[in-house]
Amino acid sequence: MSSVTMKEVAERAKVSVATVSRVLNSSDKVTSKTQEKVLAACKQLGYTPNLQAKRLKLGKTQTIMAVMPFLTLPSIVERLRGVQQALAPSEYDLIPFSVGSSEDRDSYLASLANRSRADGVLVISMPITEKLVQRFKSIGLPLVLIDSNHPDLTRVIVNDIAGGKMATNHLIELGHVRIGFISDHLENPLHFCSMLDRFKGYRLALEDKGIEFDPRYQKQGHHGREEARKMALELLDLPSPPTAIFAASDTQAIGVLDAARERGLSIPGDLSVIGYDNIRDADYLNLTTINQPLFESGLEGGQALLEIIETDEQEPQEKLLPVSLILRGTTGEPK
């Protein structure tokens, strides 16, 4: 903790203590010239604000917790980047926590339902039980969902069923009828439903076009490029293999491309491939994909939580973000 006081900073910068406080609190009522003088004085004197004392005075922790699965997934990382961007102008610290099972999720969220732990909580890409929703509401602790849905909570979501239909319809428009689908396990310990919704979209698109669903063309397994490569090889080795594959994530689509190269297939001549998410690697690999606004969903969720904390607005809001087709080189032009 710094022994230098705010008064000493004010004397060095030749401003009032109130002005120093405004600068440190990012007030827009201070000119840039004054801000530079105060920050320079802080640096010269080695002044660091006593955040703990400030938090005690405000009766707040100045902390936001983010609970999510699979912290290393590119889609989760992008959403978390958006949350960090939303919180950057504020004085709130972000603490991410990854859980691996529904039991871990429920236990950890129950421990967070306490105003001494955090001023607000974000839940990313996981459903939340009714019991926990009511617990958070009973103590008035703000809770916002990102990529998850509950009518009693503010949430930022995308329509993955529509995204699944969009991907499959693109392949159908190219003339494909043997269309494979590769995804994570549709039933999973965290009840993560995005993959299931994308599969529903895939089935609906086939049904709408009168194409019979063939269960041989559906594969599910653990998330990852290598696992997807193995599943794709199983599809490609069928007597009548698919001529197109919809992978429910870009990471899995990259595994499909690996399998196609291993079998000596040309893309998109012999096999069309489409992914989902539009992560950075998708652009680098020229992968056709469904874009969902990952960063924007984190940004919107973080901003929504801050607004609830600052205004105590508890009326739940739904923010539905659009998905779109990003056409690149792993599929062709519609016929």
N, C-alpha and C positions, 0 to 999 in steps of 0.2 A: 504494500500500500504506500502511496506517495505521501511524504511528509510536507510537501509544498501545498499551500492552501490556495483556494480560488481567489482570495483577496490579493495574494502575492502575484498571481497571474494578471489580475486586473491592473495592479500597479505597474507591472512591467509593460503591459500593452497600452497603458494610459486610457483605460475605459472603466466603466462601472462593473461591479460584481454581477449585476443583473445582465449586463451585456455578455459577460463571459458565460453565464448560465445559458443564455439564449443560443450562443454559438455551439456550446457542448450538447444542446438539445436539438440542434439542426433547425432552429427557427428560421422562417423565411423573412423575418423582420430585421435582419442584420445585413448590411451591405457586404459585398464580397471583399472589399478592402479591409473592413473591420474584422471580418472573419479570418482573413489571412494574418492580421496582426495578432489576434488572440491565439490562433493555432501555432504561430511562430513562438509566442511567449510560452505556451505550454511545452513546446519542444525544447526550448532553451532551458527551462526550469525543470524539465523532467516531470511535469505534472500529469497524474493519472487520476481520473474521477473515482471517487469511492462509490462504486456501483452498489455494493452491499448495503451501505448506509442509505443510499437513495431508494433501494428496493424496500427496505424496512419502513422508510418514511411513507412511501406510496402504498404500502400494504400489498405489494405485488412481487412476484418472483422474477418478472421480466424475462420469462422463459416460455418457449413454445416447444411442445413435444410433437414429433412426427413418428407415427408407428406404421410400419410397412413390412411386406414380405420381400425376400430376395433382393437385398440391398444392392447386389452387384448387377442386376438386370439393367440393360441400357435404358429401357423404358422407365424404370423406377428412378434411375440416376437423373434422367432428363426432367422428370417431374420434380425431383428434389431441387434441381438447379432453379426451376421456376419459383419454388417456395423461397429459396434463398434470396432470389432477386426481389421478391415481394417484401421480404423482411429487412433487406439491406438498409433502407432509409430509416428504419425504426430502431428502437433500442432493445429489441427482443433478441435473445439468444435462441438459436435453433438447435435442438438435440434430437438427432434421428435415432430410432431404435428398430431393429429388424427382428421379426419373430418367425418361427419355423413351423408352428402348428396352431390350431384353433385354441388349444388349451393355453399355450404361451400368450397368444393374443388376448384372450379374455382375462387371464391373470394380470398381465401387464396393464391393460386398460383399466381394470378395476383398481389397481394401485395408483393410477393417475387421476382417478375420480376424486380428487382432493385438491383444494385450492392452494395448499402449501407446496404442491409439487410443480404446478404450471399454471399459467394464465390462460392457456388455450391448448387444444389438441387437434392435430390433423391425423386422419386415418387414410392411408393411401393404398388403393387397389386391394381392399379387403372389406367384406361385409362386417357388420357389427350386430350383436344380438340385441333383441328388444329390451332385455333386462339391463344391459349396459347403457342403452340409449336413455332409458328412464332414470337411471342412476345419475348420469351426467346432467340431465334436465333438472332433476330434483335439487341439485346443489348449484345450478346456474353456471356450470363451467362450460365455456364455449367449445363446441366440437364441430369440425367441418370435415366432410368426406370428399376425397378426390378419387375418381375412378371407382366409385362405389355409390350405392343408392339407398336412401331411406327417406320416406316422405316427411318425417318429423325433424330432419336435419338439413342444414344448408349443404349442398353437394354440387360438385363440378363433374359432369359425366359426359361420355360420348355414347352414341348408339352403335354398339358393336354388332348388333344384328344387321343393321343397315350396312355397316362396313363389310360384313361377311357376304351379304348379297351383292354389294358393289364389286367386290373382288371376283366372285364367281360369275356374275353377269358379264364382266369384261372377258373372261375366258370363253364363255359361251358365245359371245359376239365374234370371237376369233374363229369360231367353228368347232370348238372342242366339245365333245360329249363324254369322253372318258377323263374325268377330272378328279385327281386325288386331293385328299385333305390330310395335312399333318399338323399336329398340335401337342400341347401339354396334355397330361391326363385331364379329362373333362370333369371327373370327380376327384377332388383333391382335399387334403387335410384342412386347408384354409377356406374351403368353399369359394375359391376365387372363380368368378363366373364369366370373365371376359372371353376366355377360350370357348366356353360352352355357347355363349351368345354368337360368336363368330361361326361356330359350327351350325347353329340354328339358321344363320343367314345363308350359309352354303346350301343347306338342305332346302330352304325356301326358294332360292334361286333355281335350283334343279327342278323342283316341283312346278314352279311357275312356267318353266319352259318345257314341261312334259318329259324331262329326263329322269329315268328311274335311278334312285340312289342305290349304289352298289357298295355294300359294306366292306368288300375287299379293298376298296380304294381309300378307306379311312384308316389312319394310323395315329396312335397317341402314345406318348411316353414322357420320360423326364425331359425338362427343358434343357436345350443345349444344342450346339452345332453338330457335335459328333453323334449324339443320339438321333438327331434329325437325318443325318447322312445315312445311318443304318436303316431307319424307317423308309427313307426314299429308295434305297437299294432294294428293299423288299417289294416296294411297289413296282419298280422298274424291271424286276425279274419275274413279274407275273406273266402268264401266257399272253394276255392282252393288256399290256401295261397302259397306264394313263398317258395321255399326250400333253397333259397340263397338270400342274400341282399348285394348289393354294396352301401355303404355309402360314399358320396363324401368328407368326412373328417373323421379323426380318432375320433374326438369329437363326431360326429354323430354315428359312428360305436359303440362307447361305449354305447350310448343310445339304440342302437339296441340290444346289449348284455343284457342290463337291461330289455328290453321288453321280450327277450327270457327267461330269468330267471323267470320273472313274470308269463309267460305262462307255465313254467315247461319244457321247451324244452332243449335238450342237444345240445351242440356246440362241434364239427360240425355234430354230428349224425343226429339231426333233422333239423338243420339250419346252413348253412355255412355263415360266415360274413367276409367281406373284407372292409377295410377302405382306407384312402388316406392321405398322408403327412409323415407318420412315425415319429410322435412326440414321446417324451420320454415315455408317458403313454402307447403307443402301445406295446413297448417292455415289459413293466411291466405286461401288461394284456395278453401277448402272442397273440396279434392281427395280423393276416395277413393283409398286407397293401401294398400300392404303395408308395415307397420311392421317394420323390423329395428332392433334396439337398437344404433345406431351409437355413441353416447356410451358406453354400457355395455360394448361390445366393446373400446373403447380403454381404459376403466377396468380391465376384467378382464385385458387383455393387459399393461398397465403393472404391475398388482399382481402378476401371475404372474412377470414378469421380475424384479421386486424380490425376490420370495421366493426365486427360484433364485439370485440373486446373494448374498443374505444367508445362505442355508442350504446352498448348493452342491448342491441337489437337482436331479439331471439326469434323473430318470425322466420321460419325456414324458407330458403330460396333455392331454386334449381337453375343451374347454368348448364345448358346443353351445348356442347361445342361440336362443330361439324367435322365429318370425315370427308376425304376426297381421294380420288384416284390420281396417283403420280405415275404417269406412263414413261417407262424407260426401256432399256434394250432387252430385257428378259422375256418380253412378250412383243407381239407385233401389232400392226394396225388392224382394227376390226374390218371384217370382210363386208 
